[in-house]
Amino acid sequence: MYPNDGFRELGRHECLRLLATASIGRIVYTRHALPAVVPVNFGLDADGAVLLRTSAASELARAVDGAVVAFEADAADAETHSGWSAVVTGRAEIVTDPAEAARLERIGPRSWAPSPEEVFVRIEPELVTGRELVGGRTMYGLHLSA
């Protein structure tokens, strides 16, 4: 990365703080040996784990259980050419413990497309990275207009 490219690396805590302000993100997983990306609504647990809620019979639930996945959320302002992106990479698991599922039922995200049998998916935040575009587009330290 060039020193004046307009981006600022974000630390783990800042990424988690920003993720807590978003409600929609994208989960990246493997489907038929190829990358797949699905938009989802989500929440964060107190420890920073990403929480999803989906149909127990969904392809997503089957594909991600026990797999390493990436989750990304962002915000952008087209007028000011600014924004941020944060990525959580870690193992996803279907929550099977009844007590934990009951706790998440109280605090977890609500599905935007409810189904009769839903499960919670927890993504443990093993790697958390992000960056922020500040000051609009820049090249060699000079601000460029759109």
C-alpha positions as a Python dict, from the first residue, in 0.01 Angstrom:
ca = {
    (1, 'M'): (0, 0, 0),
    (2, 'Y'): (129, 346, -87),
    (3, 'P'): (164, 588, 203),
    (4, 'N'): (-67, 850, 43),
    (5, 'D'): (-328, 621, -110),
    (6, 'G'): (-608, 757, 110),
    (7, 'F'): (-661, 436, 306),
    (8, 'R'): (-609, 384, 677),
    (9, 'E'): (-576, 35, 826),
    (10, 'L'): (-821, -35, 1106),
    (11, 'G'): (-740, -232, 1419),
    (12, 'R'): (-944, -522, 1554),
    (13, 'H'): (-1140, -319, 1811),
    (14, 'E'): (-1219, -43, 1565),
    (15, 'C'): (-1339, -300, 1309),
    (16, 'L'): (-1569, -463, 1565),
    (17, 'R'): (-1701, -123, 1671),
    (18, 'L'): (-1785, -37, 1310),
    (19, 'L'): (-1937, -379, 1244),
    (20, 'A'): (-2172, -319, 1537),
    (21, 'T'): (-2312, -18, 1349),
    (22, 'A'): (-2404, -221, 1039),
    (23, 'S'): (-2696, -456, 991),
    (24, 'I'): (-2619, -612, 652),
    (25, 'G'): (-2302, -791, 549),
    (26, 'R'): (-2181, -1067, 320),
    (27, 'I'): (-2068, -1416, 410),
    (28, 'V'): (-1807, -1572, 183),
    (29, 'Y'): (-1789, -1950, 180),
    (30, 'T'): (-1716, -2240, -54),
    (31, 'R'): (-1995, -2386, -265),
    (32, 'H'): (-1911, -2667, -510),
    (33, 'A'): (-1539, -2585, -472),
    (34, 'L'): (-1598, -2223, -577),
    (35, 'P'): (-1632, -1904, -374),
    (36, 'A'): (-1989, -1801, -294),
    (37, 'V'): (-2103, -1470, -146),
    (38, 'V'): (-2443, -1422, 16),
    (39, 'P'): (-2581, -1101, 170),
    (40, 'V'): (-2718, -1155, 521),
    (41, 'N'): (-2841, -957, 816),
    (42, 'F'): (-2631, -1019, 1126),
    (43, 'G'): (-2545, -923, 1480),
    (44, 'L'): (-2236, -935, 1700),
    (45, 'D'): (-2205, -1124, 2026),
    (46, 'A'): (-2029, -962, 2322),
    (47, 'D'): (-1705, -1145, 2234),
    (48, 'G'): (-1709, -1012, 1875),
    (49, 'A'): (-1841, -1329, 1715),
    (50, 'V'): (-2059, -1268, 1411),
    (51, 'L'): (-2408, -1415, 1450),
    (52, 'L'): (-2631, -1513, 1161),
    (53, 'R'): (-2974, -1672, 1167),
    (54, 'T'): (-3085, -1893, 880),
    (55, 'S'): (-3309, -2183, 789),
    (56, 'A'): (-3183, -2511, 932),
    (57, 'A'): (-3245, -2669, 591),
    (58, 'S'): (-3064, -2400, 392),
    (59, 'E'): (-2767, -2463, 168),
    (60, 'L'): (-2587, -2191, 362),
    (61, 'A'): (-2628, -2374, 695),
    (62, 'R'): (-2500, -2700, 545),
    (63, 'A'): (-2209, -2537, 364),
    (64, 'V'): (-2066, -2327, 648),
    (65, 'D'): (-2099, -2556, 951),
    (66, 'G'): (-1742, -2630, 1058),
    (67, 'A'): (-1588, -2440, 766),
    (68, 'V'): (-1357, -2140, 766),
    (69, 'V'): (-1546, -1847, 618),
    (70, 'A'): (-1507, -1474, 573),
    (71, 'F'): (-1766, -1217, 667),
    (72, 'E'): (-1755, -859, 540),
    (73, 'A'): (-1961, -549, 610),
    (74, 'D'): (-1903, -193, 504),
    (75, 'A'): (-2042, 155, 472),
    (76, 'A'): (-1975, 405, 197),
    (77, 'D'): (-2062, 767, 125),
    (78, 'A'): (-2059, 831, -250),
    (79, 'E'): (-2078, 1207, -201),
    (80, 'T'): (-1765, 1236, 14),
    (81, 'H'): (-1584, 937, -138),
    (82, 'S'): (-1531, 791, 207),
    (83, 'G'): (-1620, 473, 388),
    (84, 'W'): (-1495, 164, 564),
    (85, 'S'): (-1483, -211, 523),
    (86, 'A'): (-1424, -475, 791),
    (87, 'V'): (-1365, -847, 744),
    (88, 'V'): (-1394, -1124, 1002),
    (89, 'T'): (-1236, -1456, 910),
    (90, 'G'): (-1290, -1763, 1123),
    (91, 'R'): (-1463, -2095, 1169),
    (92, 'A'): (-1841, -2096, 1138),
    (93, 'E'): (-2048, -2335, 1344),
    (94, 'I'): (-2416, -2403, 1388),
    (95, 'V'): (-2510, -2339, 1752),
    (96, 'T'): (-2635, -2672, 1887),
    (97, 'D'): (-2624, -2615, 2263),
    (98, 'P'): (-2987, -2554, 2376),
    (99, 'A'): (-2889, -2304, 2646),
    (100, 'E'): (-2674, -2105, 2404),
    (101, 'A'): (-2947, -2115, 2138),
    (102, 'A'): (-3197, -1985, 2396),
    (103, 'R'): (-2959, -1701, 2491),
    (104, 'L'): (-2914, -1609, 2125),
    (105, 'E'): (-3289, -1623, 2074),
    (106, 'R'): (-3312, -1332, 2320),
    (107, 'I'): (-3020, -1124, 2188),
    (108, 'G'): (-2939, -1254, 1841),
    (109, 'P'): (-3038, -1116, 1505),
    (110, 'R'): (-3389, -1172, 1375),
    (111, 'S'): (-3413, -1333, 1033),
    (112, 'W'): (-3544, -1105, 760),
    (113, 'A'): (-3681, -1416, 587),
    (114, 'P'): (-3809, -1632, 875),
    (115, 'S'): (-3852, -2005, 829),
    (116, 'P'): (-4017, -2266, 1053),
    (117, 'E'): (-3685, -2412, 1172),
    (118, 'E'): (-3401, -2168, 1212),
    (119, 'V'): (-3050, -2205, 1348),
    (120, 'F'): (-2788, -1960, 1462),
    (121, 'V'): (-2450, -1960, 1291),
    (122, 'R'): (-2157, -1827, 1495),
    (123, 'I'): (-1840, -1709, 1321),
    (124, 'E'): (-1550, -1692, 1564),
    (125, 'P'): (-1337, -1382, 1493),
    (126, 'E'): (-994, -1539, 1445),
    (127, 'L'): (-872, -1267, 1207),
    (128, 'V'): (-1030, -921, 1201),
    (129, 'T'): (-907, -668, 945),
    (130, 'G'): (-1036, -352, 789),
    (131, 'R'): (-961, -27, 624),
    (132, 'E'): (-1110, 315, 593),
    (133, 'L'): (-1103, 544, 292),
    (134, 'V'): (-1042, 891, 428),
    (135, 'G'): (-1038, 1220, 246),
    (136, 'G'): (-1173, 1090, -82),
    (137, 'R'): (-969, 965, -374),
    (138, 'T'): (-604, 1061, -366),
    (139, 'M'): (-309, 1004, -591),
    (140, 'Y'): (45, 1090, -487),
    (141, 'G'): (-92, 1299, -200),
    (142, 'L'): (-313, 1517, -422),
    (143, 'H'): (-691, 1521, -381),
    (144, 'L'): (-876, 1432, -701),
    (145, 'S'): (-1227, 1553, -773),
    (146, 'A'): (-1487, 1312, -908),
}
